[in-house]
Amino acid sequence: MPGWKVALPAAAALLTIAGVAVLARHRGGPPARCAPGMVALGPRCCGAGQRLEGGRCAGAPSRCGAGLTLTPAGCAAPRAIVRIAAGTLRLGPSDWEAQGIVEAREVFVPAFSLDAFEVTEQPYAACVDAGACAPLPLRGEPGVPVTGITMEEAARFCAFAGGALPTGDQLAFAAAGPSGRRYPWGDTGAVCRRVVFGLRAGPCGWNATGPELAGARPDGAAVHATGRLFDLAGNVAEWAAPDLPGAEISGTHGGSWADEAAAALRAWNRRLLPVSTRAPDIGFRCAYAP
């Protein structure tokens, strides 16, 4: 009996140590980022049954995440447009990271409509086939956003689709809403399951060479009365129309898969670039009359 009195505490201690080790391994693993129905493969979230080849989700998926459509070439977001009611966009340096970057102002934004998803390779390829868009090197996945596109090329697609590039105020208002949210989903919680960022050098992945599937992070959508808008923060930074017609500089909004800091994902964040810029982390979506 005395031997049991010594052995039981020792066994309990060993179990505690083992439990701590398992928890440490779990916490040290890759952060949870893929929605149900998707599988984490390297830095990507692919459809169930797919494999990762050269950074691409390859093969026919057997299942996709909620809201995405099964196609033989991969998971893809459907065409959807969301109407956004008129309201007042309030920008100001109340966020300490905005101080010295954002000019405090209020601007009325008339009602408009916006693509629920970033423009992906599938509809862009259709525009090229119709002779209305410039050919671009594509990754071969129907559901990933188009990248490496200039502002003018993006505007040409939007005209083909019956719309135009959104203004910077429209993109900011779509993300912030009338309440002035810090992020499209709210004021806190820039985590890997909500937003595609930090995939090149952490914190959400490593060695990514391009964006994720459009709509792959539904938990980070901006909710409006008539629908949800996906990836307004992260995945690809999105071209806005220039402030003045013919300007050689315009803004991209929302941050991207390559950004490592949450500040890049803020609703107010924009990066000014020459309109001729091509980059693997810049894409776009289109705006339409209400």
LUMDOLO-984124 format. One record per residue (C-alpha): residue in three letters; z, y, x; residue number from 0. Coordinates in nm, 3 decimals, decimal comma. Example, Ala and Ser with C-alpha at 12.3 -4.5 7.8 and 13.67 -1.06 7.14 Angstrom:
BEGIN
nuke:ala pz:0,780 py:-0,450 px:1,230 keba:0
nuke:ser pz:0,714 py:-0,106 px:1,367 keba:1
This chain:
BEGIN
nuke:met pz:0,000 py:0,000 px:0,000 keba:0
nuke:pro pz:0,080 py:0,258 px:0,274 keba:1
nuke:gly pz:-0,269 py:0,195 px:0,416 keba:2
nuke:trp pz:-0,424 py:0,295 px:0,083 keba:3
nuke:lys pz:-0,227 py:0,620 px:0,089 keba:4
nuke:val pz:-0,398 py:0,710 px:0,417 keba:5
nuke:ala pz:-0,742 py:0,573 px:0,329 keba:6
nuke:leu pz:-0,781 py:0,747 px:-0,008 keba:7
nuke:pro pz:-0,747 py:1,107 px:0,124 keba:8
nuke:ala pz:-0,976 py:1,020 px:0,414 keba:9
nuke:ala pz:-1,241 py:0,881 px:0,177 keba:10
nuke:ala pz:-1,214 py:1,188 px:-0,042 keba:11
nuke:ala pz:-1,261 py:1,411 px:0,260 keba:12
nuke:leu pz:-1,571 py:1,217 px:0,364 keba:13
nuke:leu pz:-1,717 py:1,250 px:0,014 keba:14
nuke:thr pz:-1,652 py:1,624 px:0,019 keba:15
nuke:ile pz:-1,824 py:1,660 px:0,355 keba:16
nuke:ala pz:-2,121 py:1,456 px:0,232 keba:17
nuke:gly pz:-2,145 py:1,671 px:-0,080 keba:18
nuke:val pz:-2,144 py:1,990 px:0,126 keba:19
nuke:ala pz:-2,417 py:1,849 px:0,351 keba:20
nuke:val pz:-2,638 py:1,762 px:0,051 keba:21
nuke:leu pz:-2,583 py:2,109 px:-0,097 keba:22
nuke:ala pz:-2,668 py:2,273 px:0,234 keba:23
nuke:arg pz:-2,991 py:2,074 px:0,261 keba:24
nuke:his pz:-3,079 py:2,171 px:-0,096 keba:25
nuke:arg pz:-3,014 py:2,539 px:-0,032 keba:26
nuke:gly pz:-3,202 py:2,526 px:0,295 keba:27
nuke:gly pz:-3,515 py:2,387 px:0,132 keba:28
nuke:pro pz:-3,803 py:2,590 px:-0,007 keba:29
nuke:pro pz:-3,705 py:2,828 px:-0,289 keba:30
nuke:ala pz:-3,787 py:2,724 px:-0,644 keba:31
nuke:arg pz:-4,102 py:2,906 px:-0,746 keba:32
nuke:cys pz:-4,336 py:2,679 px:-0,944 keba:33
nuke:ala pz:-4,332 py:2,680 px:-1,323 keba:34
nuke:pro pz:-4,299 py:2,352 px:-1,517 keba:35
nuke:gly pz:-4,627 py:2,163 px:-1,505 keba:36
nuke:met pz:-4,706 py:2,290 px:-1,155 keba:37
nuke:val pz:-4,626 py:2,124 px:-0,821 keba:38
nuke:ala pz:-4,527 py:2,300 px:-0,497 keba:39
nuke:leu pz:-4,771 py:2,212 px:-0,219 keba:40
nuke:gly pz:-4,715 py:2,417 px:0,095 keba:41
nuke:pro pz:-4,710 py:2,783 px:-0,011 keba:42
nuke:arg pz:-4,907 py:2,710 px:-0,331 keba:43
nuke:cys pz:-4,827 py:2,596 px:-0,684 keba:44
nuke:cys pz:-5,099 py:2,351 px:-0,790 keba:45
nuke:gly pz:-5,163 py:2,156 px:-1,105 keba:46
nuke:ala pz:-5,010 py:1,811 px:-1,128 keba:47
nuke:gly pz:-5,240 py:1,560 px:-0,958 keba:48
nuke:gln pz:-5,406 py:1,811 px:-0,727 keba:49
nuke:arg pz:-5,388 py:1,819 px:-0,347 keba:50
nuke:leu pz:-5,384 py:2,103 px:-0,095 keba:51
nuke:glu pz:-5,697 py:2,140 px:0,119 keba:52
nuke:gly pz:-5,735 py:2,440 px:0,349 keba:53
nuke:gly pz:-5,502 py:2,648 px:0,134 keba:54
nuke:arg pz:-5,685 py:2,550 px:-0,189 keba:55
nuke:cys pz:-5,559 py:2,346 px:-0,480 keba:56
nuke:ala pz:-5,829 py:2,079 px:-0,487 keba:57
nuke:gly pz:-5,919 py:1,806 px:-0,733 keba:58
nuke:ala pz:-5,896 py:1,781 px:-1,110 keba:59
nuke:pro pz:-5,544 py:1,854 px:-1,238 keba:60
nuke:ser pz:-5,381 py:1,628 px:-1,494 keba:61
nuke:arg pz:-5,151 py:1,905 px:-1,614 keba:62
nuke:cys pz:-5,113 py:2,283 px:-1,572 keba:63
nuke:gly pz:-4,834 py:2,529 px:-1,632 keba:64
nuke:ala pz:-4,774 py:2,683 px:-1,974 keba:65
nuke:gly pz:-5,049 py:2,926 px:-2,073 keba:66
nuke:leu pz:-5,300 py:2,799 px:-1,816 keba:67
nuke:thr pz:-5,610 py:2,601 px:-1,909 keba:68
nuke:leu pz:-5,717 py:2,268 px:-1,761 keba:69
nuke:thr pz:-6,063 py:2,273 px:-1,604 keba:70
nuke:pro pz:-6,226 py:2,009 px:-1,381 keba:71
nuke:ala pz:-6,200 py:2,249 px:-1,085 keba:72
nuke:gly pz:-5,838 py:2,353 px:-1,140 keba:73
nuke:cys pz:-5,597 py:2,543 px:-1,361 keba:74
nuke:ala pz:-5,715 py:2,882 px:-1,489 keba:75
nuke:ala pz:-5,583 py:3,163 px:-1,706 keba:76
nuke:pro pz:-5,765 py:3,227 px:-2,036 keba:77
nuke:arg pz:-5,926 py:3,561 px:-2,118 keba:78
nuke:ala pz:-5,668 py:3,777 px:-2,294 keba:79
nuke:ile pz:-5,633 py:4,150 px:-2,356 keba:80
nuke:val pz:-5,306 py:4,322 px:-2,452 keba:81
nuke:arg pz:-5,285 py:4,653 px:-2,638 keba:82
nuke:ile pz:-5,025 py:4,893 px:-2,500 keba:83
nuke:ala pz:-4,887 py:5,157 px:-2,733 keba:84
nuke:ala pz:-4,881 py:5,522 px:-2,627 keba:85
nuke:gly pz:-4,568 py:5,638 px:-2,452 keba:86
nuke:thr pz:-4,417 py:5,848 px:-2,176 keba:87
nuke:leu pz:-4,419 py:5,727 px:-1,819 keba:88
nuke:arg pz:-4,111 py:5,851 px:-1,635 keba:89
nuke:leu pz:-4,120 py:5,841 px:-1,258 keba:90
nuke:gly pz:-3,844 py:5,969 px:-1,037 keba:91
nuke:pro pz:-3,642 py:5,898 px:-0,725 keba:92
nuke:ser pz:-3,344 py:5,745 px:-0,908 keba:93
nuke:asp pz:-3,422 py:5,427 px:-0,714 keba:94
nuke:trp pz:-3,304 py:5,505 px:-0,360 keba:95
nuke:glu pz:-3,611 py:5,332 px:-0,214 keba:96
nuke:ala pz:-3,831 py:5,578 px:-0,404 keba:97
nuke:gln pz:-3,675 py:5,887 px:-0,250 keba:98
nuke:gly pz:-3,929 py:6,080 px:-0,049 keba:99
nuke:ile pz:-4,208 py:5,853 px:-0,178 keba:100
nuke:val pz:-4,228 py:5,914 px:-0,552 keba:101
nuke:glu pz:-4,265 py:6,257 px:-0,704 keba:102
nuke:ala pz:-4,040 py:6,297 px:-1,008 keba:103
nuke:arg pz:-4,254 py:6,355 px:-1,315 keba:104
nuke:glu pz:-4,314 py:6,262 px:-1,676 keba:105
nuke:val pz:-4,661 py:6,201 px:-1,815 keba:106
nuke:phe pz:-4,780 py:6,098 px:-2,160 keba:107
nuke:val pz:-5,000 py:5,788 px:-2,150 keba:108
nuke:pro pz:-5,227 py:5,742 px:-2,454 keba:109
nuke:ala pz:-5,264 py:5,394 px:-2,604 keba:110
nuke:phe pz:-5,494 py:5,159 px:-2,413 keba:111
nuke:ser pz:-5,558 py:4,789 px:-2,364 keba:112
nuke:leu pz:-5,531 py:4,591 px:-2,042 keba:113
nuke:asp pz:-5,628 py:4,247 px:-1,915 keba:114
nuke:ala pz:-5,328 py:4,016 px:-1,946 keba:115
nuke:phe pz:-5,429 py:3,852 px:-1,616 keba:116
nuke:glu pz:-5,583 py:3,966 px:-1,292 keba:117
nuke:val pz:-5,960 py:3,907 px:-1,282 keba:118
nuke:thr pz:-6,019 py:3,560 px:-1,143 keba:119
nuke:glu pz:-6,310 py:3,386 px:-0,976 keba:120
nuke:gln pz:-6,443 py:3,219 px:-1,291 keba:121
nuke:pro pz:-6,539 py:3,536 px:-1,486 keba:122
nuke:tyr pz:-6,642 py:3,714 px:-1,168 keba:123
nuke:ala pz:-6,887 py:3,434 px:-1,083 keba:124
nuke:ala pz:-7,036 py:3,474 px:-1,432 keba:125
nuke:cys pz:-7,091 py:3,844 px:-1,361 keba:126
nuke:val pz:-7,265 py:3,759 px:-1,033 keba:127
nuke:asp pz:-7,485 py:3,505 px:-1,213 keba:128
nuke:ala pz:-7,580 py:3,777 px:-1,463 keba:129
nuke:gly pz:-7,691 py:4,001 px:-1,177 keba:130
nuke:ala pz:-7,432 py:4,267 px:-1,261 keba:131
nuke:cys pz:-7,182 py:4,208 px:-0,976 keba:132
nuke:ala pz:-7,206 py:4,190 px:-0,599 keba:133
nuke:pro pz:-7,173 py:3,839 px:-0,453 keba:134
nuke:leu pz:-6,844 py:3,785 px:-0,269 keba:135
nuke:pro pz:-6,702 py:3,496 px:-0,065 keba:136
nuke:leu pz:-6,497 py:3,300 px:-0,319 keba:137
nuke:arg pz:-6,230 py:3,038 px:-0,255 keba:138
nuke:gly pz:-6,372 py:2,790 px:-0,505 keba:139
nuke:glu pz:-6,078 py:2,791 px:-0,748 keba:140
nuke:pro pz:-6,156 py:2,924 px:-1,096 keba:141
nuke:gly pz:-5,803 py:3,052 px:-1,155 keba:142
nuke:val pz:-5,727 py:3,251 px:-0,840 keba:143
nuke:pro pz:-5,777 py:3,628 px:-0,842 keba:144
nuke:val pz:-6,085 py:3,777 px:-0,682 keba:145
nuke:thr pz:-5,998 py:3,940 px:-0,348 keba:146
nuke:gly pz:-6,185 py:4,112 px:-0,067 keba:147
nuke:ile pz:-6,339 py:4,346 px:-0,322 keba:148
nuke:thr pz:-6,395 py:4,720 px:-0,291 keba:149
nuke:met pz:-6,292 py:4,963 px:-0,562 keba:150
nuke:glu pz:-6,655 py:5,028 px:-0,659 keba:151
nuke:glu pz:-6,730 py:4,655 px:-0,691 keba:152
nuke:ala pz:-6,421 py:4,610 px:-0,907 keba:153
nuke:ala pz:-6,528 py:4,901 px:-1,129 keba:154
nuke:arg pz:-6,873 py:4,744 px:-1,166 keba:155
nuke:phe pz:-6,722 py:4,423 px:-1,300 keba:156
nuke:cys pz:-6,503 py:4,617 px:-1,544 keba:157
nuke:ala pz:-6,810 py:4,798 px:-1,677 keba:158
nuke:phe pz:-6,982 py:4,461 px:-1,723 keba:159
nuke:ala pz:-6,675 py:4,341 px:-1,917 keba:160
nuke:gly pz:-6,682 py:4,647 px:-2,143 keba:161
nuke:gly pz:-6,400 py:4,839 px:-1,979 keba:162
nuke:ala pz:-6,311 py:5,041 px:-1,671 keba:163
nuke:leu pz:-6,065 py:5,031 px:-1,387 keba:164
nuke:pro pz:-5,721 py:5,138 px:-1,511 keba:165
nuke:thr pz:-5,570 py:5,461 px:-1,386 keba:166
nuke:gly pz:-5,263 py:5,453 px:-1,168 keba:167
nuke:asp pz:-5,055 py:5,589 px:-1,458 keba:168
nuke:gln pz:-5,179 py:5,309 px:-1,684 keba:169
nuke:leu pz:-5,082 py:5,040 px:-1,434 keba:170
nuke:ala pz:-4,743 py:5,199 px:-1,371 keba:171
nuke:phe pz:-4,674 py:5,237 px:-1,744 keba:172
nuke:ala pz:-4,783 py:4,880 px:-1,815 keba:173
nuke:ala pz:-4,529 py:4,761 px:-1,556 keba:174
nuke:ala pz:-4,243 py:5,004 px:-1,625 keba:175
nuke:gly pz:-4,277 py:5,041 px:-2,002 keba:176
nuke:pro pz:-4,123 py:5,335 px:-2,190 keba:177
nuke:ser pz:-3,777 py:5,239 px:-2,060 keba:178
nuke:gly pz:-3,884 py:5,287 px:-1,697 keba:179
nuke:arg pz:-3,816 py:4,934 px:-1,573 keba:180
nuke:arg pz:-3,790 py:4,890 px:-1,198 keba:181
nuke:tyr pz:-3,996 py:4,569 px:-1,217 keba:182
nuke:pro pz:-4,228 py:4,444 px:-1,491 keba:183
nuke:trp pz:-3,959 py:4,199 px:-1,614 keba:184
nuke:gly pz:-3,656 py:4,431 px:-1,581 keba:185
nuke:asp pz:-3,439 py:4,616 px:-1,331 keba:186
nuke:thr pz:-3,320 py:4,324 px:-1,115 keba:187
nuke:gly pz:-3,419 py:3,977 px:-1,006 keba:188
nuke:ala pz:-3,712 py:3,996 px:-0,763 keba:189
nuke:val pz:-3,700 py:3,620 px:-0,702 keba:190
nuke:cys pz:-3,963 py:3,363 px:-0,612 keba:191
nuke:arg pz:-3,981 py:3,203 px:-0,958 keba:192
nuke:arg pz:-4,075 py:3,540 px:-1,112 keba:193
nuke:val pz:-4,319 py:3,695 px:-0,868 keba:194
nuke:val pz:-4,575 py:3,586 px:-0,608 keba:195
nuke:phe pz:-4,466 py:3,757 px:-0,287 keba:196
nuke:gly pz:-4,347 py:3,661 px:0,059 keba:197
nuke:leu pz:-4,586 py:3,365 px:0,092 keba:198
nuke:arg pz:-4,720 py:3,444 px:0,438 keba:199
nuke:ala pz:-4,397 py:3,479 px:0,636 keba:200
nuke:gly pz:-4,122 py:3,420 px:0,379 keba:201
nuke:pro pz:-3,902 py:3,445 px:0,185 keba:202
nuke:cys pz:-4,096 py:3,247 px:-0,080 keba:203
nuke:gly pz:-4,330 py:3,046 px:0,143 keba:204
nuke:trp pz:-4,505 py:3,035 px:0,476 keba:205
nuke:asn pz:-4,858 py:3,044 px:0,613 keba:206
nuke:ala pz:-5,037 py:3,133 px:0,289 keba:207
nuke:thr pz:-5,389 py:3,270 px:0,336 keba:208
nuke:gly pz:-5,447 py:3,405 px:-0,014 keba:209
nuke:pro pz:-5,303 py:3,459 px:-0,360 keba:210
nuke:glu pz:-5,164 py:3,218 px:-0,615 keba:211
nuke:leu pz:-5,319 py:3,125 px:-0,949 keba:212
nuke:ala pz:-5,315 py:3,420 px:-1,189 keba:213
nuke:gly pz:-5,038 py:3,369 px:-1,443 keba:214
nuke:ala pz:-4,852 py:3,111 px:-1,233 keba:215
nuke:arg pz:-4,520 py:3,303 px:-1,266 keba:216
nuke:pro pz:-4,475 py:3,351 px:-1,644 keba:217
nuke:asp pz:-4,107 py:3,439 px:-1,600 keba:218
nuke:gly pz:-4,211 py:3,767 px:-1,439 keba:219
nuke:ala pz:-4,440 py:3,891 px:-1,715 keba:220
nuke:ala pz:-4,409 py:4,240 px:-1,864 keba:221
nuke:val pz:-4,339 py:4,206 px:-2,235 keba:222
nuke:his pz:-4,511 py:4,444 px:-2,476 keba:223
nuke:ala pz:-4,517 py:4,439 px:-2,856 keba:224
nuke:thr pz:-4,862 py:4,278 px:-2,869 keba:225
nuke:gly pz:-4,840 py:4,039 px:-2,575 keba:226
nuke:arg pz:-4,742 py:3,973 px:-2,216 keba:227
nuke:leu pz:-4,896 py:4,103 px:-1,895 keba:228
nuke:phe pz:-4,881 py:3,875 px:-1,591 keba:229
nuke:asp pz:-4,861 py:3,951 px:-1,218 keba:230
nuke:leu pz:-4,828 py:4,329 px:-1,248 keba:231
nuke:ala pz:-4,600 py:4,282 px:-0,949 keba:232
nuke:gly pz:-4,711 py:4,056 px:-0,667 keba:233
nuke:asn pz:-4,997 py:3,808 px:-0,629 keba:234
nuke:val pz:-5,264 py:4,071 px:-0,554 keba:235
nuke:ala pz:-5,224 py:4,446 px:-0,527 keba:236
nuke:glu pz:-5,452 py:4,597 px:-0,791 keba:237
nuke:trp pz:-5,709 py:4,874 px:-0,757 keba:238
nuke:ala pz:-5,667 py:5,182 px:-0,974 keba:239
nuke:ala pz:-5,938 py:5,434 px:-1,050 keba:240
nuke:pro pz:-5,919 py:5,735 px:-0,816 keba:241
nuke:asp pz:-5,736 py:6,044 px:-0,937 keba:242
nuke:leu pz:-6,057 py:6,249 px:-0,899 keba:243
nuke:pro pz:-6,411 py:6,118 px:-0,963 keba:244
nuke:gly pz:-6,592 py:6,050 px:-0,638 keba:245
nuke:ala pz:-6,275 py:6,053 px:-0,428 keba:246
nuke:glu pz:-6,285 py:5,841 px:-0,115 keba:247
nuke:ile pz:-5,917 py:5,742 px:-0,143 keba:248
nuke:ser pz:-5,752 py:5,553 px:-0,426 keba:249
nuke:gly pz:-5,436 py:5,356 px:-0,489 keba:250
nuke:thr pz:-5,347 py:4,990 px:-0,519 keba:251
nuke:his pz:-5,041 py:4,901 px:-0,725 keba:252
nuke:gly pz:-4,781 py:4,629 px:-0,753 keba:253
nuke:gly pz:-4,758 py:4,466 px:-0,410 keba:254
nuke:ser pz:-4,899 py:4,125 px:-0,323 keba:255
nuke:trp pz:-4,845 py:3,772 px:-0,200 keba:256
nuke:ala pz:-4,837 py:3,902 px:0,158 keba:257
nuke:asp pz:-4,552 py:4,152 px:0,109 keba:258
nuke:glu pz:-4,209 py:4,044 px:0,227 keba:259
nuke:ala pz:-3,989 py:4,316 px:0,074 keba:260
nuke:ala pz:-3,899 py:4,367 px:-0,292 keba:261
nuke:ala pz:-3,966 py:4,742 px:-0,264 keba:262
nuke:ala pz:-4,340 py:4,666 px:-0,264 keba:263
nuke:leu pz:-4,302 py:4,516 px:-0,612 keba:264
nuke:arg pz:-4,153 py:4,823 px:-0,780 keba:265
nuke:ala pz:-4,332 py:4,963 px:-1,083 keba:266
nuke:trp pz:-4,374 py:5,295 px:-0,901 keba:267
nuke:asn pz:-4,514 py:5,149 px:-0,580 keba:268
nuke:arg pz:-4,869 py:5,231 px:-0,475 keba:269
nuke:arg pz:-5,060 py:5,223 px:-0,150 keba:270
nuke:leu pz:-5,336 py:5,477 px:-0,081 keba:271
nuke:leu pz:-5,646 py:5,330 px:0,081 keba:272
nuke:pro pz:-6,013 py:5,413 px:0,136 keba:273
nuke:val pz:-6,210 py:5,292 px:-0,166 keba:274
nuke:ser pz:-6,429 py:5,084 px:0,067 keba:275
nuke:thr pz:-6,131 py:4,870 px:0,176 keba:276
nuke:arg pz:-6,166 py:4,493 px:0,156 keba:277
nuke:ala pz:-5,850 py:4,287 px:0,200 keba:278
nuke:pro pz:-5,731 py:3,935 px:0,113 keba:279
nuke:asp pz:-5,437 py:4,076 px:-0,082 keba:280
nuke:ile pz:-5,625 py:4,328 px:-0,304 keba:281
nuke:gly pz:-5,776 py:4,245 px:-0,642 keba:282
nuke:phe pz:-5,790 py:4,412 px:-0,984 keba:283
nuke:arg pz:-5,778 py:4,393 px:-1,364 keba:284
nuke:cys pz:-5,958 py:4,603 px:-1,625 keba:285
nuke:ala pz:-5,854 py:4,850 px:-1,893 keba:286
nuke:tyr pz:-6,020 py:4,905 px:-2,231 keba:287
nuke:ala pz:-6,018 py:5,145 px:-2,523 keba:288
nuke:pro pz:-5,727 py:5,067 px:-2,757 keba:289
